[in-house]
Amino acid sequence: MIWFRDMTAKKQSHISVCATGNNFYRRWQRFLPLGLMFSLPQFLRAENQVAYRYEFYSEDNNRMQIETHSVYFEQKLLDNVTAKGDLVYDGISGATPTGTHDAKGKARTTKLEDLRRAGNIGLEWRFANHKLSTGFAFSKEHDYLSYGVSLADAIEFNEKNTILQIGASHNLDSVRHADKTTWSGKNSTEAIVGISQLLSPKDVFNVTLTFGNDSGYLSDPYRLAEYHPNVFPAGFNIGVPERRPAHRNKEIMLTSLTHHFNSLDASLEGSYRFYHDSYGVDSHTLGLTWHQWLGKHLILEPAFRFSEQSAASFYTTTFAGTFSTNPGGYHSADYRLSNFYSLDFGLQATVILNDHLRVIGGYHRYEMYGLDSTTSDMYPQANIFTIGLQFLW
């Protein structure tokens, strides 16, 4: 039972920190599929440590490449106070689809190069049966600036076999438009509530509900939509800036169940995630991860994830109307708002060299496929390689 209590506590800690930490990656979600930025393994979360990770994301046909360097640290300051945080430096290069096609029907792309510097610092304070976490996040690129704060509490009940998680985060962002001069604001607020429950000495159940609201400039300055003015012959289209609603509400439910197999010295974690927003997007994600100990010095973790998403109500590959270079209404041809499914599978290995040093390496394959028969040439397929070191004291 001790093993599961420790695992539950570490998972809860990971969730509370992510209320701020995930804000780092929202900016890059216009390039990366949701959830591809991998955090440190939950079982490696321990006090007094520093960990480095390098990740290389490469899309097929050399379309897009992203290199990420990140450092995570955790240090106990007092018996009941711990400081933790991470630093991220990454660069992107390559081309991303704009949402339009040329005369031959080939997807147009625009070249992108950028560097991102981000940081997250937080304090965790234990008192009575509470674990209070506060955080501040910062991220900067040449066309995007983000500040975020978070507050979360984990309350232990039932001899630590039940943990109630509550928290909130808020982001203040600034986005530069395609004219490279105009800047617009964006606000994001999220609230989280969840339960971690030890069902038996071998089973842990988690359920988390997240409610969020985004407001302000929510369009992507790099995306266009194909528009056909009625005064021109059929087949003539022009690219116009996409326009998304200035408000978006979202609801997310995440559940997971982990079972430990004593005879195999392994555990299986299954998860289901449901996402809904006011854009009309619904998505379902199923995941399986196997945690296998091989002796005392090696852990293997094969993982598989399947996700399917419906299209946003204003998603369209082409639309028509009176002549205008900036037609009204909401419209977007961003493939990430289309009807698609994705596959993510891979393997991660952790080598425990001694009590103070661990090496992490992994490979994942990500593939996205359209379900509307018109956007198939825009979806990415990518290889993701990771390697890292962890020092504990």
N, C-alpha and C positions, 0 to 999 in steps of 0.2 A: 504493500500500500504506500510505502514511503516514496517509491519510484514514481507512482502516479501523482502523488501530491506535488512533488517537485516539478513534474512535467506540466501539470495544470497551472502552477504558479508562473512558470516561465512563459507559457502560452499567453496567459493573461497579461503579463508584463509587456509582451510583444504587441498585443492589441492596443494597449493604452498608449504606448509610445507612438504607434502608427497614426494616431489621430493628428499628429503634427507631421511626422515623417513622410507620410504619403503625399503631402502637399508638394514635396520636392518634385514628384514625378508627374504631376498633373500637366505641367508645361510640355513634357516630352510625350504625352499621350497623343498628341497630334501626329507624331511620327511612329510611336511604338504601340503595338496591341496592348490593351489593358492588362497589367499584371506581369509583364515580362521583366520588369526590374526586380531581380530577386534579392530578398533580404537575407541576412545571416540566418542559418538554421536555428530553429527554436531551441534545440537541445544544447547549442553552443552559447546561449545567453547565460552568462554567469558574471558575478561581480569581479571587479579588479581584472580588467582585460583590455587589450587593444587588438583589433583585427583589421586586416587589409584585404581588399578584394579587387580584382581586375576582371572586367567583363567586356567581351567583344561580340557585338551584334552585327551580323553580316547578311544582307538580303541577297537572294539569288540574282544572277546577272549583274552583280556589282551595283545594284540600284541605290542602296543606302547602307552606310556603315556607321556604327556608334561605338566609341571606346569610352569606358567608364572606369575611373579609379575612385574607390571609396574607402574611408577609414572609419571604423566604429570603435568607440571607447566607452568604458564603464569603470568608475572608481568610487569605492565607498569612502565618504568623507567623515561620517560619524557612524555610530552603531546603527542608527535608524535613518540616515540620509545618504543617498547615492547620487552621483552626477553621471550623466550619460549623454551621448550624442554621436553625431557622425558628420563627416565632411565628404563632399562629392565634387569631383572635377571630371567633366566628360566633354567629348567633342563629337560633332556630327558632320558628316560629309556625304555627298551623293545627291540623288534626285528623288523627289516625291511627286506623285500624280497631282495635277491641279484640279482634276474633275472634268476636263474637256478632252476632245479628240481632234486630231488633224483631219485633213481631207480624205486620207486613206483609212480613217477609222482607228488609228493608233492613238493610245492614250498619251496626252501631252504631260510632260514633267517639268518641274522647275528645280534648278540646282540650289542646294542649301549647304552652308558651312557656318558652324556656330560653336561657341564654347560656353559651357555652363559651370558656374561656381556656386555651390550651395552648402549650407550648414544647418545643423539642428542641434540645439543644446537643451537639456532638460534636467530637472531635479526630481528625485523620487523620495518621498518621506513616508516612513512607516510609523504608525501610531495606533495603539489598541488593535482593532481588527481591520484597519484601513491601510491602504497603500495609495497615497496621493501623488499624482504625477503632473508636472507642469512642463511646458515646452515652448520654445521659440524657434521658428524656422525662417531661413533667408535663402533666396535663389535669384541669381542675376545672369542675364544674357543680353546681347546687344539690342534685342527687341522685346524683352520680357523681364519684368521685375516683380518679385513676390515676397511678401512678408506674412508669416503665419504664427498664431499663438494657439495653445491648447491647454485644457485642464481635464484631468480624468481621475477617477477614484475606483479602486477595487476593494470591495468589502467582503471579508471572509466570514462564513457562517458554518454551522454544523461541523465543528472541529476541522475547519479548512477544507472540507469536502465540497462546499458550495461557495462560489465566488460570484458576486454581483458586480458587473462592470458598467460604469456610467461615465460619460465624458462629452466634451464639446470642443470644437476647433473653429477658427475663423481666419480666412485669408484675405488680404488686400493686395490685389495684383494690378499691374499696369501693362497694357499691350500696345505695341507700336503697329500702326497700320502699314499697308503695302506701300503707301506714298513715302515712307521712311521719315515722316515728319510728325504726323498726328499720333497722339497717344490717348488711349481710352482706359477707363477703370473697370475693374471686375471684382466682385465680392463673392466669396464662397463661405457658407456656414454649414457645419455638420454637427449632429448630435448622435451619440451612440449609446445603446443600452444592451447588455448581454448577460448571459449566465454560463458559467463553467461548472459542471456537475460531475463528481466522481460517482459513477453508477455502481461500480464494484472494484475490487482490487485490480481488475484487468481492463476496465472500460471507463472512458472519459467522454462526456458529451458537452458540446459547446453550441450555443446559438447566440447570434448577435444581430441586432437591428440597427440600421443606420438611416437617418433622415437628413437630407441635405437640400440646400437652396443656393443656386447660383444666380447672380444678377449683374447687369452691366453689359459690356461688350463681350459677347460669347461667340461671335463668328471667328473663323480662322482666316487671317489676312492672306494666307497663301493659297486658299481654295477659290475656285471659280465654278460657275454653273453654266451649262450650255443654254443659250436663249435664242429663239427663232422669232424675229420681228415679222409680223404678218405681211408686211409690204414686200418682203423678199421671197424668191422662189423656195419651194420645199428643198430641204437639205442644207440651206444656208443658216449657219449658227454663229453666234459670237459668244465669247466668254465674258460673263459679268460676275462681279464679286458676290460671293454667297452671302445670305442674310439669314441669321437664326434669331429666334425669339430672344428678347433681352432678359427673360426669366426662365429658370428651369428648376422644378422640384424633382427630387429623386428619393426612392425608397429602396433599400437593399436589405436582404435577409441572407445571412450566412450561417450554415449549420455544419457541424463536423462530428464524427464519432470515431474514436481511436480505440482499438482493441489490441492488447498485448498477448502474444503467444509465448508462454514460458518455455515450452519444449523447443521452440525455434530461436529463442532469444531475439525476437523481432516483434514489430507492431505494424498494424495496417490502419491507415487513416483515410477515411472517406469523407468527402465534403460535397455540399450542394449550395449554390449561390443563385439567388433570384434578384434581378435588377429591374426596376421600372422607373421611368421618368415622364415628365409632362410633355416631352417631345414625341411621345408615343412609342418609345423604344422599350421592349421587353427582352430580357436575356436570361438564359438558363445555363448554368455551368456545373458540370460534374467533374470531380477530381478524385484520384486515388494515388496515395503515396505509401510505399513499403519501406520501413526502416529496419534494416537488417544488420545486426552486429555479427561480425566474423572474428571471433576471438576478442581480445581486449584492445586491439589497436586499429581496427578497420570497421567503418560503417558504410554500407551501400544503401542508396535511396533511389530506386527507380520510381518515376512518377509519370502519370498520364492525366491529361485534362481535355475535356470536350466542352465546347461552348457554342450556343446558337443564339442569334439575335434577330429581332424583327427590325424593319426599317422605321426611321423617323417619319412622322406624318408629312413633313415638307421635303423629304428626300426625293429627288427626281434626276434622271439622267439628261433630260432636255425639257424645256417648257416654252410656250409661245405667248405672244401678246402684241400690243402696239409698239412701234419703234421706240426704243430707249436703251441707253447704255447702262442704266441703273434702275431696272424695273422694280416696282413695289412688291410687297408680299414677302413671304418667307420661302427660301429655296436654297438647296445645297445638293451638290453632287459628290460630297465627301464619302468615299467608300466605307468609312468607319461608321456612317449613319445608315448604311444599307442593310439589306437582309442577307446574312451570311452565317457560316459556321466556321469554327477554327479548331485545330488540333494542336496540342502542346505535349510533347513527350521527351523524356530524357533520363539521365542518370547522374547522380552526384555521389562522390566518394569523399569520406573524411578519414584521414590517417592520423591517429593519435600517437605521436612520437614519444611523448612523455607527459608528465603532469602539467607542463607549462607550454607545450608547443603542439599545434595541430596544423595540418595541411589540408586544404579543401580544393577539389577540382570537380568540374562538371561539364556536361554538354546537354543542350536542349535543342529540339527542332520545333519550329513554329510554322504552321501552315494555315492560311486563311482562304476560304472558297466562297464565292458569291452564289446566292440562290435566286437572283432575279434575272439571270441570263444576259444582262447587258453591261455589267461592270467587271467581268471576269479578268480583264487585263490589268486591273489596278491593284489586286490583292497581293500582299507580300507573302513570300515563303523565305524563312530565314534560319540560319544556324546561330546559336548562342553558346559561347565558350566562357567558362569562368574558372578562375584559380585564385586561391587566397591563403593567407596565413593568420593564425590566431595565437596570441601570447597571453598566458594567464599567470597571475601571481597572487 
